[in-house]
Amino acid sequence: MSYSIYTRKKAESLRRQGKSVKFIAKTLHIAQSTSSLWLQNIHLSDKAIKELQKNKIVGQYKTKLIRQEKRKQLLDEIDTNSLNRLKAIPLNTPLYQLLASFLIWTEGGKSAKSYVNFINSDPIMIKTFLFLLRKGFTLNEKKFRALVHIHTYHNENQIRNYWINATQIPITQFSKCYLKPNTKHRIREGYKGCIRIRYYDYRIALQLRSFYNSFVRKIGP
């Protein structure tokens, strides 16, 4: 396809202004290969080079925003589908027990046989485990014991009160916080320490252990 002299001159003018080959092709409705061929020998001033560099950065930023938006849309779609699928699953006592056993299997003290032992620093994980345990079994809340592991830079009372609120376990069932050595060179902002929760009932501890072992035998990996 042939183009007018005016189109070529306009392309050269835009290039000297620091416009990209792709931008020029799109603006003048010409093939990008043609734009590249016309402009390959155009001398660029320092000002034009800076403009090209700026436009490249802007283009990269726009591309990043587009990717982030696409990712957000995908995540929203996945979240919606997951929620709809979960709504179809009946929540009942055996399911609560099974899910609690999985958390013990992955994050709990599997060697403990006379009590349930669970330790984590993630408040969501702790709350989820306690919810499943309380929904899955008939508990005596007085059998809970909690121990918070903190660093020397923590405020002990503030951290303990945080976990009391998160677990709904009374302060009288919390041990004195365990202080972990710390050089203070690395302080984790927002870190609330780590909490170990024990529930002293050997029957429930054995049931949880049996649940995940029985599940493994059932699926036979």
C-alpha positions in Angstrom: 0.0 0.0 0.0 1.4 3.4 -1.0 1.2 6.4 1.3 1.4 10.2 0.6 4.5 12.3 1.1 2.4 14.3 3.6 1.9 11.1 5.7 5.6 10.3 5.7 6.6 13.9 6.6 4.0 13.8 9.4 5.5 10.5 10.7 9.0 12.0 10.7 7.8 15.1 12.5 6.1 13.0 15.2 9.2 10.9 15.6 11.4 14.0 16.2 9.0 15.0 18.9 9.8 11.7 20.7 6.8 9.6 19.7 7.1 5.9 19.4 7.0 3.9 16.2 3.9 2.1 17.5 2.2 5.4 18.4 2.9 7.0 15.0 1.7 3.9 13.1 -1.6 4.0 15.1 -2.0 7.7 14.8 -1.4 7.9 11.0 -3.2 4.5 10.3 -0.1 3.0 8.6 1.5 -0.4 9.1 3.9 -0.5 12.0 6.6 -2.1 9.8 6.2 0.9 7.4 6.5 3.3 10.3 9.7 1.5 11.5 11.2 1.6 8.0 10.5 5.3 7.5 11.9 6.3 10.8 14.9 4.1 11.3 17.4 6.9 10.2 15.7 9.9 11.9 18.1 11.6 14.3 16.6 12.2 17.7 17.4 15.2 19.9 18.1 14.8 23.6 14.7 16.2 24.3 13.0 13.6 22.0 15.0 10.8 23.6 13.8 11.9 27.1 10.2 12.0 25.7 10.5 8.5 24.4 11.9 7.2 27.7 9.1 9.0 29.6 6.5 7.5 27.3 8.0 4.0 27.8 7.7 4.4 31.5 4.1 5.6 31.2 3.3 2.7 28.8 4.8 0.2 31.3 2.7 1.7 34.1 -0.5 1.5 32.0 0.3 -2.1 31.1 0.8 -2.9 34.8 -2.6 -1.3 35.7 -4.3 -3.3 32.9 -2.8 -6.5 34.2 -3.7 -5.7 37.7 -7.3 -5.0 36.7 -7.5 -8.3 34.7 -6.1 -10.2 37.7 -8.6 -8.6 40.0 -11.5 -9.5 37.7 -10.2 -13.1 37.6 -9.9 -13.3 41.4 -13.4 -11.8 41.8 -14.7 -14.4 39.4 -12.9 -17.3 41.2 -14.1 -16.0 44.6 -17.7 -15.8 43.4 -17.5 -19.4 42.0 -15.8 -20.7 45.2 -18.5 -19.1 47.3 -21.3 -20.6 45.2 -19.7 -24.0 45.4 -19.3 -23.8 49.2 -22.9 -22.8 49.6 -23.8 -26.2 48.1 -21.8 -28.1 50.8 -23.8 -28.8 53.9 -22.0 -27.5 57.0 -22.4 -30.1 59.8 -20.6 -31.6 62.8 -18.6 -34.3 60.9 -17.3 -31.7 58.4 -16.3 -29.3 61.2 -14.4 -32.2 62.9 -12.7 -33.2 59.7 -11.6 -29.7 58.9 -10.3 -29.2 62.4 -8.3 -32.4 62.1 -6.7 -31.2 58.9 -5.5 -28.1 60.6 -4.1 -30.2 63.4 -2.4 -32.4 60.8 -0.8 -29.4 59.1 -0.3 -26.8 61.9 -0.8 -28.7 65.2 1.3 -30.8 67.5 0.7 -34.3 66.1 2.8 -36.0 68.7 0.5 -34.8 71.6 -1.9 -37.6 72.5 -3.3 -36.4 75.8 -4.4 -32.9 74.6 -5.1 -30.9 71.5 -2.1 -28.7 70.6 -2.2 -25.9 68.0 0.2 -23.1 67.4 0.2 -20.3 64.8 0.9 -16.6 64.4 -2.0 -15.9 61.9 -5.1 -14.7 63.8 -7.4 -15.8 61.0 -5.9 -19.3 61.3 -6.3 -19.3 65.0 -9.9 -18.1 64.9 -10.8 -20.6 62.2 -9.4 -23.5 64.2 -11.2 -22.5 67.3 -14.4 -22.0 65.4 -14.2 -25.5 63.9 -13.2 -27.1 67.3 -16.0 -25.4 69.1 -18.6 -26.3 66.4 -17.3 -29.8 66.0 -17.2 -30.9 69.6 -18.9 -30.3 72.9 -16.2 -28.5 74.8 -15.5 -27.4 78.4 -14.1 -23.9 77.9 -12.2 -24.2 81.2 -9.9 -26.8 79.6 -8.3 -24.3 77.3 -4.8 -23.0 78.0 -2.9 -20.4 76.0 0.7 -19.3 75.8 1.8 -16.3 73.7 5.4 -16.2 72.3 6.6 -12.6 71.9 9.8 -10.8 71.2 11.5 -8.4 73.7 10.3 -5.4 71.6 6.6 -6.3 72.2 4.3 -4.8 74.8 3.3 -7.9 76.7 0.0 -6.7 78.0 -1.1 -5.3 74.6 -0.2 -8.5 72.8 -1.8 -10.8 75.3 -5.0 -8.7 75.3 -5.1 -8.9 71.5 -5.0 -12.7 71.7 -7.6 -12.8 74.5 -10.0 -10.9 72.2 -9.1 -13.1 69.2 -9.5 -16.4 71.0 -12.2 -15.6 73.5 -10.2 -17.5 76.1 -10.1 -15.8 79.6 -7.0 -14.1 80.8 -6.9 -16.5 83.7 -6.2 -19.4 81.3 -3.2 -17.6 79.7 0.3 -18.3 80.9 2.9 -15.7 81.3 4.2 -14.7 77.9 7.3 -16.5 76.6 10.0 -14.1 75.5 11.9 -15.1 72.4 15.4 -13.7 71.9 15.6 -10.8 69.5 18.5 -8.6 68.4 16.0 -5.7 67.6 17.8 -5.3 64.3 14.7 -6.8 62.6 11.3 -5.7 63.9 8.2 -7.0 62.1 5.6 -4.3 61.9 2.2 -5.5 63.0 3.5 -8.9 64.1 1.4 -10.0 67.1 3.7 -12.8 68.2 2.7 -16.5 68.1 0.1 -18.2 70.2 0.0 -21.8 71.4 -3.4 -23.2 72.3 -3.9 -26.4 74.2 -7.2 -28.1 74.9 -6.9 -30.8 77.6 -9.1 -33.6 76.5 -7.4 -36.8 75.4 -10.5 -38.2 73.7 -10.9 -35.2 71.4 -7.1 -35.2 70.7 -7.3 -38.9 69.7 -10.5 -38.3 67.6 -8.8 -35.5 65.7 -5.7 -37.7 65.1 -8.0 -40.6 64.0 -9.9 -38.4 61.6 -7.0 -37.4 59.4 -5.4 -40.8 59.6 -8.7 -42.5 58.6 -9.2 -40.0 55.7 -5.7 -40.8 54.3 -6.5 -44.5 54.5 -9.9 -43.9 52.8 -8.4 -42.0 49.8 -5.4 -44.3 49.6 -2.7 -42.0 48.2 
